[in-house]
Amino acid sequence: MLTNIDIVKAGHCFSDLIKQTMGGNEVIITKEGQPIAKLVSLAGKNKRKRQFGSAKGLIKMADDFDETPDDFRDYL
């Protein structure tokens, strides 16, 4: 969910806005109707690091994968 709030109102309820972002929402802070800042949560952004070789055995490739199929030989 996206919330727009004026900068003056945001100053009065900043802790509530932080709680909203921790719940997965984004808050756009505006001044005179124009967006000036975006408040987003950094919690949960630490995903697992990729591990080399983690997909080993999941991908199968045919022995003849690099051979031209018979019905394409005319195009070569």
Distance bins in CASP14 RR format, pairs under 12 A and 6 or more apart:
PFRMAT RR
TARGET T0000
AUTHOR 0000-0000-0000
RMODE 2
METHOD distances of the structure
MODEL  1
1 20 0 0 0 0 1 0 0 0 0 0 0
1 21 0 0 0 0 0 1 0 0 0 0 0
1 23 0 0 0 0 1 0 0 0 0 0 0
1 24 1 0 0 1 0 0 0 0 0 0 0
1 25 1 0 1 0 0 0 0 0 0 0 0
1 26 1 0 0 1 0 0 0 0 0 0 0
1 27 0 0 0 0 1 0 0 0 0 0 0
1 28 0 0 0 0 0 1 0 0 0 0 0
2 20 0 0 0 0 0 1 0 0 0 0 0
2 21 0 0 0 0 0 1 0 0 0 0 0
2 24 0 0 0 0 0 1 0 0 0 0 0
2 25 1 0 0 1 0 0 0 0 0 0 0
2 26 1 0 1 0 0 0 0 0 0 0 0
2 27 1 0 0 1 0 0 0 0 0 0 0
2 28 1 0 0 1 0 0 0 0 0 0 0
2 29 0 0 0 0 0 1 0 0 0 0 0
2 30 0 0 0 0 0 1 0 0 0 0 0
2 35 0 0 0 0 0 1 0 0 0 0 0
2 38 0 0 0 0 1 0 0 0 0 0 0
2 39 0 0 0 0 0 1 0 0 0 0 0
2 40 0 0 0 0 0 1 0 0 0 0 0
3 9 0 0 0 0 0 1 0 0 0 0 0
3 10 0 0 0 0 1 0 0 0 0 0 0
3 13 0 0 0 0 0 1 0 0 0 0 0
3 16 0 0 0 0 0 1 0 0 0 0 0
3 17 1 0 0 1 0 0 0 0 0 0 0
3 19 0 0 0 0 0 1 0 0 0 0 0
3 20 1 0 0 1 0 0 0 0 0 0 0
3 21 0 0 0 0 1 0 0 0 0 0 0
3 23 0 0 0 0 0 1 0 0 0 0 0
3 24 0 0 0 0 0 1 0 0 0 0 0
3 25 1 0 0 1 0 0 0 0 0 0 0
3 26 1 0 0 1 0 0 0 0 0 0 0
3 27 1 0 1 0 0 0 0 0 0 0 0
3 28 1 0 0 1 0 0 0 0 0 0 0
3 29 0 0 0 0 1 0 0 0 0 0 0
3 30 0 0 0 0 0 1 0 0 0 0 0
3 35 0 0 0 0 0 1 0 0 0 0 0
3 38 0 0 0 0 0 1 0 0 0 0 0
3 39 0 0 0 0 1 0 0 0 0 0 0
3 40 0 0 0 0 0 1 0 0 0 0 0
4 10 0 0 0 0 1 0 0 0 0 0 0
4 17 0 0 0 0 0 1 0 0 0 0 0
4 25 0 0 0 0 0 1 0 0 0 0 0
4 26 0 0 0 0 1 0 0 0 0 0 0
4 27 1 0 0 1 0 0 0 0 0 0 0
4 28 1 0 1 0 0 0 0 0 0 0 0
4 29 0 0 0 0 1 0 0 0 0 0 0
4 30 1 0 1 0 0 0 0 0 0 0 0
4 31 0 0 0 0 0 1 0 0 0 0 0
4 33 0 0 0 0 1 0 0 0 0 0 0
4 34 0 0 0 0 0 1 0 0 0 0 0
4 35 1 0 0 1 0 0 0 0 0 0 0
4 36 0 0 0 0 0 1 0 0 0 0 0
4 37 0 0 0 0 0 1 0 0 0 0 0
4 38 0 0 0 0 0 1 0 0 0 0 0
4 39 0 0 0 0 0 1 0 0 0 0 0
5 11 0 0 0 0 1 0 0 0 0 0 0
5 12 0 0 0 0 1 0 0 0 0 0 0
5 13 1 0 0 1 0 0 0 0 0 0 0
5 14 0 0 0 0 0 1 0 0 0 0 0
5 16 0 0 0 0 1 0 0 0 0 0 0
5 17 1 0 0 1 0 0 0 0 0 0 0
5 20 0 0 0 0 1 0 0 0 0 0 0
5 21 0 0 0 0 0 1 0 0 0 0 0
5 25 0 0 0 0 0 1 0 0 0 0 0
5 26 0 0 0 0 0 1 0 0 0 0 0
5 27 1 0 0 1 0 0 0 0 0 0 0
5 28 1 0 0 1 0 0 0 0 0 0 0
5 29 1 0 0 1 0 0 0 0 0 0 0
5 30 1 0 0 1 0 0 0 0 0 0 0
5 31 0 0 0 0 0 1 0 0 0 0 0
5 33 0 0 0 0 0 1 0 0 0 0 0
5 35 0 0 0 0 0 1 0 0 0 0 0
5 36 0 0 0 0 0 1 0 0 0 0 0
5 37 0 0 0 0 0 1 0 0 0 0 0
5 38 0 0 0 0 0 1 0 0 0 0 0
5 39 0 0 0 0 1 0 0 0 0 0 0
6 12 0 0 0 0 1 0 0 0 0 0 0
6 13 0 0 0 0 0 1 0 0 0 0 0
6 17 0 0 0 0 0 1 0 0 0 0 0
6 27 0 0 0 0 0 1 0 0 0 0 0
6 28 0 0 0 0 0 1 0 0 0 0 0
6 29 1 0 0 1 0 0 0 0 0 0 0
6 30 1 0 1 0 0 0 0 0 0 0 0
6 31 1 0 0 1 0 0 0 0 0 0 0
6 32 0 0 0 0 1 0 0 0 0 0 0
6 33 1 0 0 1 0 0 0 0 0 0 0
6 34 0 0 0 0 0 1 0 0 0 0 0
6 35 0 0 0 0 0 1 0 0 0 0 0
6 36 0 0 0 0 0 1 0 0 0 0 0
6 37 0 0 0 0 0 1 0 0 0 0 0
7 13 0 0 0 0 0 1 0 0 0 0 0
7 14 0 0 0 0 0 1 0 0 0 0 0
7 17 0 0 0 0 0 1 0 0 0 0 0
7 27 0 0 0 0 0 1 0 0 0 0 0
7 28 0 0 0 0 0 1 0 0 0 0 0
7 29 1 0 1 0 0 0 0 0 0 0 0
7 30 1 0 0 1 0 0 0 0 0 0 0
7 31 1 0 1 0 0 0 0 0 0 0 0
7 32 0 0 0 0 1 0 0 0 0 0 0
7 33 0 0 0 0 1 0 0 0 0 0 0
7 34 0 0 0 0 0 1 0 0 0 0 0
7 35 0 0 0 0 0 1 0 0 0 0 0
7 36 1 0 0 1 0 0 0 0 0 0 0
7 37 0 0 0 0 1 0 0 0 0 0 0
7 39 0 0 0 0 0 1 0 0 0 0 0
8 14 0 0 0 0 0 1 0 0 0 0 0
8 29 0 0 0 0 1 0 0 0 0 0 0
8 30 0 0 0 0 0 1 0 0 0 0 0
8 31 0 0 0 0 1 0 0 0 0 0 0
8 32 0 0 0 0 0 1 0 0 0 0 0
8 33 0 0 0 0 0 1 0 0 0 0 0
9 16 0 0 0 0 0 1 0 0 0 0 0
9 17 0 0 0 0 1 0 0 0 0 0 0
9 27 0 0 0 0 0 1 0 0 0 0 0
9 29 0 0 0 0 1 0 0 0 0 0 0
9 30 0 0 0 0 1 0 0 0 0 0 0
9 31 0 0 0 0 0 1 0 0 0 0 0
9 33 0 0 0 0 0 1 0 0 0 0 0
10 16 0 0 0 0 1 0 0 0 0 0 0
10 17 1 0 0 1 0 0 0 0 0 0 0
10 18 0 0 0 0 0 1 0 0 0 0 0
10 20 0 0 0 0 0 1 0 0 0 0 0
10 21 0 0 0 0 0 1 0 0 0 0 0
10 27 1 0 0 1 0 0 0 0 0 0 0
10 28 0 0 0 0 1 0 0 0 0 0 0
10 29 1 0 1 0 0 0 0 0 0 0 0
10 30 0 0 0 0 1 0 0 0 0 0 0
10 31 0 0 0 0 1 0 0 0 0 0 0
10 35 0 0 0 0 0 1 0 0 0 0 0
10 36 0 0 0 0 0 1 0 0 0 0 0
10 37 0 0 0 0 1 0 0 0 0 0 0
10 38 0 0 0 0 0 1 0 0 0 0 0
10 39 0 0 0 0 1 0 0 0 0 0 0
11 17 0 0 0 0 1 0 0 0 0 0 0
11 18 0 0 0 0 0 1 0 0 0 0 0
11 27 0 0 0 0 0 1 0 0 0 0 0
11 29 0 0 0 0 1 0 0 0 0 0 0
11 31 0 0 0 0 0 1 0 0 0 0 0
11 37 0 0 0 0 0 1 0 0 0 0 0
11 39 0 0 0 0 0 1 0 0 0 0 0
13 19 0 0 0 0 1 0 0 0 0 0 0
13 20 0 0 0 0 1 0 0 0 0 0 0
13 27 0 0 0 0 0 1 0 0 0 0 0
13 29 0 0 0 0 0 1 0 0 0 0 0
13 39 0 0 0 0 0 1 0 0 0 0 0
14 20 0 0 0 0 0 1 0 0 0 0 0
14 21 0 0 0 0 0 1 0 0 0 0 0
14 27 0 0 0 0 1 0 0 0 0 0 0
14 29 0 0 0 0 1 0 0 0 0 0 0
14 37 0 0 0 0 0 1 0 0 0 0 0
14 39 0 0 0 0 1 0 0 0 0 0 0
15 21 0 0 0 0 0 1 0 0 0 0 0
15 22 0 0 0 0 0 1 0 0 0 0 0
15 39 0 0 0 0 0 1 0 0 0 0 0
16 22 0 0 0 0 0 1 0 0 0 0 0
16 23 0 0 0 0 0 1 0 0 0 0 0
16 25 0 0 0 0 0 1 0 0 0 0 0
16 27 0 0 0 0 1 0 0 0 0 0 0
16 39 0 0 0 0 0 1 0 0 0 0 0
17 23 0 0 0 0 0 1 0 0 0 0 0
17 24 0 0 0 0 0 1 0 0 0 0 0
17 25 0 0 0 0 1 0 0 0 0 0 0
17 26 0 0 0 0 0 1 0 0 0 0 0
17 27 1 0 1 0 0 0 0 0 0 0 0
17 28 0 0 0 0 0 1 0 0 0 0 0
17 29 0 0 0 0 1 0 0 0 0 0 0
17 37 0 0 0 0 0 1 0 0 0 0 0
17 38 0 0 0 0 0 1 0 0 0 0 0
17 39 1 0 1 0 0 0 0 0 0 0 0
17 40 0 0 0 0 0 1 0 0 0 0 0
17 41 0 0 0 0 0 1 0 0 0 0 0
18 24 0 0 0 0 0 1 0 0 0 0 0
18 25 0 0 0 0 0 1 0 0 0 0 0
18 27 0 0 0 0 1 0 0 0 0 0 0
18 39 1 0 0 1 0 0 0 0 0 0 0
18 40 0 0 0 0 0 1 0 0 0 0 0
18 41 0 0 0 0 1 0 0 0 0 0 0
18 42 0 0 0 0 0 1 0 0 0 0 0
18 43 0 0 0 0 0 1 0 0 0 0 0
19 25 0 0 0 0 1 0 0 0 0 0 0
19 27 0 0 0 0 0 1 0 0 0 0 0
19 39 0 0 0 0 0 1 0 0 0 0 0
19 41 0 0 0 0 1 0 0 0 0 0 0
19 43 0 0 0 0 0 1 0 0 0 0 0
20 26 0 0 0 0 1 0 0 0 0 0 0
20 27 1 0 0 1 0 0 0 0 0 0 0
20 28 0 0 0 0 0 1 0 0 0 0 0
20 39 0 0 0 0 1 0 0 0 0 0 0
20 40 0 0 0 0 0 1 0 0 0 0 0
20 41 0 0 0 0 1 0 0 0 0 0 0
21 27 1 0 1 0 0 0 0 0 0 0 0
21 28 0 0 0 0 0 1 0 0 0 0 0
21 29 0 0 0 0 0 1 0 0 0 0 0
21 37 0 0 0 0 0 1 0 0 0 0 0
21 38 0 0 0 0 1 0 0 0 0 0 0
21 39 1 0 1 0 0 0 0 0 0 0 0
21 40 1 0 1 0 0 0 0 0 0 0 0
21 41 1 0 1 0 0 0 0 0 0 0 0
21 42 0 0 0 0 1 0 0 0 0 0 0
21 43 0 0 0 0 1 0 0 0 0 0 0
21 44 0 0 0 0 0 1 0 0 0 0 0
21 45 0 0 0 0 0 1 0 0 0 0 0
22 39 0 0 0 0 0 1 0 0 0 0 0
22 40 0 0 0 0 0 1 0 0 0 0 0
22 41 1 0 1 0 0 0 0 0 0 0 0
22 42 0 0 0 0 1 0 0 0 0 0 0
22 43 1 0 1 0 0 0 0 0 0 0 0
22 44 0 0 0 0 1 0 0 0 0 0 0
22 45 0 0 0 0 0 1 0 0 0 0 0
23 39 0 0 0 0 0 1 0 0 0 0 0
23 40 0 0 0 0 0 1 0 0 0 0 0
23 41 1 0 0 1 0 0 0 0 0 0 0
23 43 0 0 0 0 1 0 0 0 0 0 0
23 44 0 0 0 0 0 1 0 0 0 0 0
24 39 0 0 0 0 0 1 0 0 0 0 0
24 40 0 0 0 0 1 0 0 0 0 0 0
24 41 1 0 1 0 0 0 0 0 0 0 0
24 42 0 0 0 0 0 1 0 0 0 0 0
24 43 0 0 0 0 1 0 0 0 0 0 0
24 44 0 0 0 0 1 0 0 0 0 0 0
24 45 0 0 0 0 0 1 0 0 0 0 0
25 38 0 0 0 0 0 1 0 0 0 0 0
25 39 0 0 0 0 1 0 0 0 0 0 0
25 40 0 0 0 0 1 0 0 0 0 0 0
25 41 0 0 0 0 1 0 0 0 0 0 0
26 35 0 0 0 0 0 1 0 0 0 0 0
26 37 0 0 0 0 0 1 0 0 0 0 0
26 38 1 0 0 1 0 0 0 0 0 0 0
26 39 1 0 0 1 0 0 0 0 0 0 0
26 40 1 0 1 0 0 0 0 0 0 0 0
26 41 0 0 0 0 1 0 0 0 0 0 0
27 35 0 0 0 0 0 1 0 0 0 0 0
27 36 0 0 0 0 0 1 0 0 0 0 0
27 37 0 0 0 0 1 0 0 0 0 0 0
27 38 1 0 0 1 0 0 0 0 0 0 0
27 39 1 1 0 0 0 0 0 0 0 0 0
27 40 1 0 0 1 0 0 0 0 0 0 0
27 41 0 0 0 0 1 0 0 0 0 0 0
28 34 0 0 0 0 0 1 0 0 0 0 0
28 35 1 0 1 0 0 0 0 0 0 0 0
28 36 0 0 0 0 1 0 0 0 0 0 0
28 37 1 0 0 1 0 0 0 0 0 0 0
28 38 1 0 1 0 0 0 0 0 0 0 0
28 39 1 0 0 1 0 0 0 0 0 0 0
28 40 0 0 0 0 0 1 0 0 0 0 0
29 35 1 0 0 1 0 0 0 0 0 0 0
29 36 1 0 1 0 0 0 0 0 0 0 0
29 37 1 0 1 0 0 0 0 0 0 0 0
29 38 1 0 0 1 0 0 0 0 0 0 0
29 39 1 0 0 1 0 0 0 0 0 0 0
29 40 0 0 0 0 0 1 0 0 0 0 0
30 36 1 0 0 1 0 0 0 0 0 0 0
30 37 0 0 0 0 1 0 0 0 0 0 0
30 38 0 0 0 0 0 1 0 0 0 0 0
30 39 0 0 0 0 0 1 0 0 0 0 0
31 37 0 0 0 0 1 0 0 0 0 0 0
48 54 0 0 0 0 1 0 0 0 0 0 0
53 59 0 0 0 0 0 1 0 0 0 0 0
59 65 0 0 0 0 0 1 0 0 0 0 0
62 69 0 0 0 0 0 1 0 0 0 0 0
64 70 0 0 0 0 0 1 0 0 0 0 0
67 73 0 0 0 0 0 1 0 0 0 0 0
67 76 0 0 0 0 0 1 0 0 0 0 0
68 74 0 0 0 0 0 1 0 0 0 0 0
68 75 0 0 0 0 1 0 0 0 0 0 0
68 76 1 0 0 1 0 0 0 0 0 0 0
69 75 0 0 0 0 0 1 0 0 0 0 0
69 76 0 0 0 0 0 1 0 0 0 0 0
70 76 0 0 0 0 0 1 0 0 0 0 0
END
